[in-house]
Amino acid sequence: METTSLKQRFYKVFANLPLNLREEVILVLEKRGPITWQVAYLEVDNETELGKIILQKLAELEII
């Protein structure tokens, strides 16, 4: 799926999260460890390689 579309879906889900849930772990990457919603947001927003990986994994898990 296209990164722009995944990014929009991520932002929509993130915007609807209660503030206290944004500190929860949503993904554990083998080499990077646990990723929280807040870390995911920063990586996706800054369009890093890790952000692209996070988007793909969240889409595979049907979280976004």
N, C-alpha and C positions, 0 to 999 in steps of 0.2 A: 504494500500500500504506500501511497505517496506520503512523504514526510510532512508536507504542509497540512494534509488532511488529518494525519495523526496528531499533529501539533494542535490543531483546532479542537479535536476531540479531547485531548489532554486538558487544554485550558478550560473547556466546558465542565469537565468532571472536577477539576481542581477548584474552580470558582464555586461549585456547589458543596464543597466539603466543609464541615464544621471546623473551626479554627483549631480545636484541640486534636483533631484527627490528622492534621497536616504534619504532625511530629511522628506519626506511626510509620513503621517500616512497611513498604509495599513490594519490595523486590530485593532479592539477595543475588548479587552477581558473584560468580566464582572468584575472580581476581580482585574485585573492588569491595566486596562485603555488602552490608545492608544499605539500602537506599530508601530514604524517607520521601514523603511527598514534597517536602521543602527542598531537599537536595535535587530531586527530579525536576522540580520547577526551575531551579537555577540553571541546571544543565540544559534543559530544553529551551529555556528563554535565551540562553547565550549561544545556542546552536552548536554545542560541542559534539565531538564524536561520541562521548558517553551519553549525551542527550539523545542522539539518534538510536543508540543501542537500547536505551531505556524505553523510548517510544515503541520500538519493535517488540521488545519483551512484553510490555504492557498490552499491546495489541494481541500478541500470541496468547496471553493469559485472559484475554477478553475483559480486561479491567477498563480499557478505553475503547 
